[in-house]
Amino acid sequence: MIRRLMALLPLSLCASCTGQGGAGHAPDWTALREAMVQQQIEQRGVTNATVLAALRSVPRHEFVPERTRASSYDDHPLPIGFGQTISQPFIVAAMTEALTLKPTDKVLEIGTGSGYQAAILAGLVSNVYSIEIIGELADRAKATLSRLHYTNVIVKTGDGYAGWPEHAPFDAIIVTCAPDTIPKPLTDQLAEGGRIVIPVGGSFGQELVRVTKRDGTLGQERLMGVMFVPMTGKARESL
């Protein structure tokens, strides 16, 4: 079981606040990233060593638009355009830990966004397949992941509700946008013993849940309350 994760007030680690990004001085992104992991993530109950190592290694500022880059390691989401956001670092860490990943796992991500979550996953598993419904974001994420040499991530533009049946079954599925109910195509594409971590609910209340498939039966547990952008696309089919 995942431990209940303690909520803290938002922390500011931006370069201007720490004095590391003043005029003529390049921010110390490594120090800011380390502070993010220690203060926002470890202190709130995320303990998986490989997840923490991934968060220390992936340059989050490279996935953030230039205008908000100074806030890359702050404890809140940031806009990335088209009404979408890059998730709060703690939420990325908690969702990744909840997947209980193995190095041989094949993972499906619904909602590529900036590509940051895919980059975290890339260091933990064999292959990541990521779907983004907004073509401009998918193209941008592809370019960023390629530039940073994340070679085991494949991104496509499409409706994530339908999953990616050509590459199923998946050992783990992570969804970074909130449908009203868990999409049946995703549970159908989950391998035996596989896990889905997904926010579920409407605009005024969502829960992060983990679904596990055992002997063909789906078990579900609530992890925490969250707030994600809604899943968009075609009419939804529920469990």
TIDRENPA-279720 format. One record per residue (C-alpha): residue number from 1; chain; z, y, x. Coordinates in steps of 0.001 Angstrom, whole numbers, plus 500000, padded with zeros to 6 digits. Layout:
# TIDRENPA-279720
+-----+--------+--------+--------+--------+
! num ! chaine !      w !      v !      u !
+-----+--------+--------+--------+--------+
! NUM !      A !      Z !      Y !      X !
...
+-----+--------+--------+--------+--------+
***
This chain:
# TIDRENPA-279720
+-----+--------+--------+--------+--------+
! num ! chaine !      w !      v !      u !
+-----+--------+--------+--------+--------+
!   1 !      A ! 500000 ! 500000 ! 500000 !
!   2 !      A ! 499345 ! 503555 ! 501118 !
!   3 !      A ! 502466 ! 505588 ! 501547 !
!   4 !      A ! 502919 ! 508616 ! 499324 !
!   5 !      A ! 501580 ! 511496 ! 501378 !
!   6 !      A ! 503731 ! 514592 ! 501607 !
!   7 !      A ! 502185 ! 517893 ! 500546 !
!   8 !      A ! 502593 ! 520870 ! 502867 !
!   9 !      A ! 501686 ! 524513 ! 502496 !
!  10 !      A ! 498255 ! 525316 ! 503957 !
!  11 !      A ! 498280 ! 525940 ! 507701 !
!  12 !      A ! 496015 ! 528426 ! 509451 !
!  13 !      A ! 494582 ! 527314 ! 512779 !
!  14 !      A ! 491562 ! 529617 ! 512857 !
!  15 !      A ! 490459 ! 530940 ! 516208 !
!  16 !      A ! 491190 ! 534556 ! 515303 !
!  17 !      A ! 494729 ! 533695 ! 514151 !
!  18 !      A ! 495572 ! 531763 ! 517310 !
!  19 !      A ! 494110 ! 534353 ! 519620 !
!  20 !      A ! 491559 ! 531867 ! 520934 !
!  21 !      A ! 488453 ! 533431 ! 519454 !
!  22 !      A ! 488607 ! 537108 ! 520292 !
!  23 !      A ! 485691 ! 539210 ! 521420 !
!  24 !      A ! 484066 ! 537746 ! 524507 !
!  25 !      A ! 486150 ! 534571 ! 524395 !
!  26 !      A ! 484860 ! 531209 ! 523175 !
!  27 !      A ! 487347 ! 529411 ! 520898 !
!  28 !      A ! 489142 ! 526423 ! 522380 !
!  29 !      A ! 487825 ! 524014 ! 519757 !
!  30 !      A ! 489517 ! 521009 ! 521394 !
!  31 !      A ! 492943 ! 522648 ! 521185 !
!  32 !      A ! 492345 ! 523726 ! 517592 !
!  33 !      A ! 491255 ! 520199 ! 516681 !
!  34 !      A ! 494338 ! 518682 ! 518300 !
!  35 !      A ! 496588 ! 521110 ! 516429 !
!  36 !      A ! 494800 ! 520184 ! 513194 !
!  37 !      A ! 495476 ! 516492 ! 513737 !
!  38 !      A ! 499120 ! 516968 ! 514709 !
!  39 !      A ! 500130 ! 519568 ! 512129 !
!  40 !      A ! 497951 ! 518819 ! 509097 !
!  41 !      A ! 497368 ! 515076 ! 509310 !
!  42 !      A ! 499981 ! 513179 ! 511330 !
!  43 !      A ! 502842 ! 515165 ! 509819 !
!  44 !      A ! 501632 ! 514284 ! 506332 !
!  45 !      A ! 501682 ! 510518 ! 506796 !
!  46 !      A ! 498305 ! 509440 ! 508191 !
!  47 !      A ! 499132 ! 506997 ! 511000 !
!  48 !      A ! 496052 ! 504823 ! 511638 !
!  49 !      A ! 495332 ! 505275 ! 515348 !
!  50 !      A ! 491570 ! 504783 ! 515109 !
!  51 !      A ! 491270 ! 507281 ! 512248 !
!  52 !      A ! 493293 ! 509846 ! 514197 !
!  53 !      A ! 491130 ! 509250 ! 517279 !
!  54 !      A ! 487986 ! 509861 ! 515225 !
!  55 !      A ! 489392 ! 513125 ! 513888 !
!  56 !      A ! 490194 ! 514207 ! 517439 !
!  57 !      A ! 486681 ! 513422 ! 518639 !
!  58 !      A ! 484402 ! 514805 ! 515902 !
!  59 !      A ! 483685 ! 518552 ! 516307 !
!  60 !      A ! 484284 ! 519761 ! 512750 !
!  61 !      A ! 483107 ! 523278 ! 513623 !
!  62 !      A ! 479598 ! 521919 ! 514212 !
!  63 !      A ! 479416 ! 520944 ! 510515 !
!  64 !      A ! 480574 ! 524339 ! 509197 !
!  65 !      A ! 478246 ! 527322 ! 508569 !
!  66 !      A ! 478403 ! 530011 ! 511242 !
!  67 !      A ! 479977 ! 532581 ! 508912 !
!  68 !      A ! 483089 ! 530414 ! 508364 !
!  69 !      A ! 483200 ! 528625 ! 511711 !
!  70 !      A ! 486373 ! 530413 ! 512845 !
!  71 !      A ! 488191 ! 528629 ! 509980 !
!  72 !      A ! 486815 ! 525168 ! 510818 !
!  73 !      A ! 490212 ! 523625 ! 511534 !
!  74 !      A ! 492191 ! 525313 ! 508757 !
!  75 !      A ! 493918 ! 523214 ! 506115 !
!  76 !      A ! 491517 ! 523822 ! 503227 !
!  77 !      A ! 487926 ! 523132 ! 502124 !
!  78 !      A ! 485136 ! 525462 ! 503214 !
!  79 !      A ! 481882 ! 526346 ! 501413 !
!  80 !      A ! 478696 ! 524851 ! 502850 !
!  81 !      A ! 476245 ! 526279 ! 500325 !
!  82 !      A ! 474740 ! 525155 ! 496999 !
!  83 !      A ! 478188 ! 525175 ! 495381 !
!  84 !      A ! 479425 ! 522402 ! 497682 !
!  85 !      A ! 482256 ! 522231 ! 500230 !
!  86 !      A ! 483362 ! 520418 ! 503344 !
!  87 !      A ! 486615 ! 518717 ! 502373 !
!  88 !      A ! 490063 ! 519670 ! 503622 !
!  89 !      A ! 490747 ! 517787 ! 506904 !
!  90 !      A ! 493781 ! 516012 ! 505470 !
!  91 !      A ! 491770 ! 514652 ! 502545 !
!  92 !      A ! 489070 ! 513367 ! 504911 !
!  93 !      A ! 491759 ! 511619 ! 506963 !
!  94 !      A ! 493596 ! 510168 ! 503973 !
!  95 !      A ! 490432 ! 508832 ! 502333 !
!  96 !      A ! 489221 ! 507324 ! 505593 !
!  97 !      A ! 492550 ! 505608 ! 506199 !
!  98 !      A ! 492570 ! 504290 ! 502628 !
!  99 !      A ! 489290 ! 502437 ! 503261 !
! 100 !      A ! 491086 ! 500137 ! 505791 !
! 101 !      A ! 487924 ! 499885 ! 507870 !
! 102 !      A ! 486928 ! 497280 ! 510447 !
! 103 !      A ! 484438 ! 497868 ! 513290 !
! 104 !      A ! 481952 ! 495443 ! 511724 !
! 105 !      A ! 481985 ! 497117 ! 508295 !
! 106 !      A ! 478913 ! 498544 ! 506580 !
! 107 !      A ! 479851 ! 501668 ! 504628 !
! 108 !      A ! 478158 ! 503600 ! 501826 !
! 109 !      A ! 479004 ! 507284 ! 501419 !
! 110 !      A ! 478156 ! 509131 ! 498206 !
! 111 !      A ! 477913 ! 512870 ! 498825 !
! 112 !      A ! 476846 ! 513556 ! 502412 !
! 113 !      A ! 477510 ! 517282 ! 502160 !
! 114 !      A ! 477781 ! 518684 ! 505680 !
! 115 !      A ! 477751 ! 515237 ! 507304 !
! 116 !      A ! 481304 ! 515558 ! 508663 !
! 117 !      A ! 482755 ! 512583 ! 506781 !
! 118 !      A ! 479781 ! 510462 ! 507864 !
! 119 !      A ! 480433 ! 511433 ! 511488 !
! 120 !      A ! 484071 ! 510348 ! 511176 !
! 121 !      A ! 482958 ! 507012 ! 509726 !
! 122 !      A ! 480297 ! 506555 ! 512406 !
! 123 !      A ! 482931 ! 506127 ! 515091 !
! 124 !      A ! 484817 ! 503504 ! 513104 !
! 125 !      A ! 482187 ! 501105 ! 511706 !
! 126 !      A ! 478832 ! 499537 ! 512532 !
! 127 !      A ! 476600 ! 501369 ! 510030 !
! 128 !      A ! 476940 ! 504244 ! 507576 !
! 129 !      A ! 474502 ! 504828 ! 504705 !
! 130 !      A ! 474938 ! 508244 ! 503114 !
! 131 !      A ! 473322 ! 509725 ! 499990 !
! 132 !      A ! 473118 ! 513432 ! 499130 !
! 133 !      A ! 471579 ! 514683 ! 495884 !
! 134 !      A ! 470805 ! 518180 ! 497249 !
! 135 !      A ! 467791 ! 517862 ! 499507 !
! 136 !      A ! 468553 ! 520936 ! 501625 !
! 137 !      A ! 472053 ! 519650 ! 502425 !
! 138 !      A ! 470715 ! 516179 ! 503224 !
! 139 !      A ! 468192 ! 517652 ! 505662 !
! 140 !      A ! 470805 ! 519857 ! 507295 !
! 141 !      A ! 473239 ! 516949 ! 507669 !
! 142 !      A ! 470516 ! 514756 ! 509178 !
! 143 !      A ! 469720 ! 517451 ! 511725 !
! 144 !      A ! 473372 ! 517970 ! 512670 !
! 145 !      A ! 474120 ! 514258 ! 512988 !
! 146 !      A ! 470989 ! 513752 ! 515084 !
! 147 !      A ! 471797 ! 516692 ! 517351 !
! 148 !      A ! 475292 ! 515296 ! 517939 !
! 149 !      A ! 473923 ! 511767 ! 518583 !
! 150 !      A ! 475452 ! 509916 ! 515640 !
! 151 !      A ! 472810 ! 507198 ! 515703 !
! 152 !      A ! 474378 ! 504719 ! 513260 !
! 153 !      A ! 474210 ! 507025 ! 510208 !
! 154 !      A ! 471252 ! 506931 ! 507810 !
! 155 !      A ! 471021 ! 509800 ! 505302 !
! 156 !      A ! 468734 ! 509999 ! 502299 !
! 157 !      A ! 468256 ! 512379 ! 499400 !
! 158 !      A ! 468987 ! 510754 ! 496061 !
! 159 !      A ! 471332 ! 510234 ! 493129 !
! 160 !      A ! 474414 ! 508560 ! 494560 !
! 161 !      A ! 475472 ! 507254 ! 491178 !
! 162 !      A ! 472929 ! 504452 ! 491613 !
! 163 !      A ! 474180 ! 503550 ! 495082 !
! 164 !      A ! 471787 ! 502089 ! 497652 !
! 165 !      A ! 470967 ! 498554 ! 496441 !
! 166 !      A ! 468482 ! 497874 ! 499248 !
! 167 !      A ! 471362 ! 497816 ! 501751 !
! 168 !      A ! 474062 ! 496265 ! 499552 !
! 169 !      A ! 476554 ! 494694 ! 499607 !
! 170 !      A ! 478841 ! 497210 ! 501293 !
! 171 !      A ! 482240 ! 496473 ! 502800 !
! 172 !      A ! 483457 ! 499929 ! 501841 !
! 173 !      A ! 482230 ! 502797 ! 499682 !
! 174 !      A ! 483554 ! 506354 ! 499857 !
! 175 !      A ! 482703 ! 508949 ! 497219 !
! 176 !      A ! 483193 ! 512634 ! 498011 !
! 177 !      A ! 482432 ! 514021 ! 494551 !
! 178 !      A ! 484156 ! 513263 ! 491278 !
! 179 !      A ! 482560 ! 511327 ! 488396 !
! 180 !      A ! 484348 ! 511054 ! 485073 !
! 181 !      A ! 484549 ! 507282 ! 485504 !
! 182 !      A ! 483832 ! 504837 ! 488320 !
! 183 !      A ! 480074 ! 504134 ! 488445 !
! 184 !      A ! 479273 ! 500485 ! 487725 !
! 185 !      A ! 476353 ! 500391 ! 490198 !
! 186 !      A ! 478849 ! 501075 ! 492986 !
! 187 !      A ! 481220 ! 498284 ! 492007 !
! 188 !      A ! 478224 ! 495957 ! 491676 !
! 189 !      A ! 477217 ! 496794 ! 495264 !
! 190 !      A ! 480696 ! 496193 ! 496671 !
! 191 !      A ! 481140 ! 493087 ! 498823 !
! 192 !      A ! 483867 ! 490542 ! 498154 !
! 193 !      A ! 487037 ! 492002 ! 499643 !
! 194 !      A ! 485408 ! 495447 ! 499694 !
! 195 !      A ! 487072 ! 498754 ! 498898 !
! 196 !      A ! 485954 ! 501911 ! 497104 !
! 197 !      A ! 487861 ! 505178 ! 497560 !
! 198 !      A ! 486809 ! 507676 ! 494921 !
! 199 !      A ! 488101 ! 510752 ! 493054 !
! 200 !      A ! 487866 ! 510269 ! 489292 !
! 201 !      A ! 488296 ! 512799 ! 486505 !
! 202 !      A ! 487177 ! 516111 ! 485081 !
! 203 !      A ! 487528 ! 519712 ! 486195 !
! 204 !      A ! 491170 ! 519984 ! 485153 !
! 205 !      A ! 492602 ! 516826 ! 486653 !
! 206 !      A ! 491389 ! 514196 ! 489095 !
! 207 !      A ! 492984 ! 511223 ! 490774 !
! 208 !      A ! 491983 ! 509608 ! 494042 !
! 209 !      A ! 491863 ! 505866 ! 493449 !
! 210 !      A ! 491127 ! 502788 ! 495521 !
! 211 !      A ! 489246 ! 499905 ! 493956 !
! 212 !      A ! 489343 ! 496486 ! 495641 !
! 213 !      A ! 487173 ! 493500 ! 494746 !
! 214 !      A ! 488892 ! 490117 ! 495030 !
! 215 !      A ! 487351 ! 486924 ! 493645 !
! 216 !      A ! 484919 ! 489078 ! 491713 !
! 217 !      A ! 487738 ! 490971 ! 489980 !
! 218 !      A ! 488353 ! 494685 ! 490451 !
! 219 !      A ! 491852 ! 495958 ! 491147 !
! 220 !      A ! 492643 ! 499653 ! 491043 !
! 221 !      A ! 495467 ! 501766 ! 492464 !
! 222 !      A ! 496173 ! 505484 ! 492297 !
! 223 !      A ! 496596 ! 507249 ! 495627 !
! 224 !      A ! 497131 ! 510959 ! 494841 !
! 225 !      A ! 496010 ! 513894 ! 492773 !
! 226 !      A ! 492954 ! 515708 ! 494164 !
! 227 !      A ! 490287 ! 518261 ! 493279 !
! 228 !      A ! 486634 ! 517620 ! 494217 !
! 229 !      A ! 483325 ! 519080 ! 493126 !
! 230 !      A ! 481903 ! 517054 ! 490217 !
! 231 !      A ! 479324 ! 514328 ! 490684 !
! 232 !      A ! 475958 ! 515536 ! 489463 !
! 233 !      A ! 472826 ! 513664 ! 488477 !
! 234 !      A ! 471712 ! 511446 ! 485635 !
! 235 !      A ! 473734 ! 510357 ! 482596 !
! 236 !      A ! 476690 ! 508265 ! 483709 !
! 237 !      A ! 477455 ! 504639 ! 482961 !
! 238 !      A ! 481125 ! 503624 ! 483212 !
! 239 !      A ! 482924 ! 500410 ! 483945 !
+-----+--------+--------+--------+--------+
***
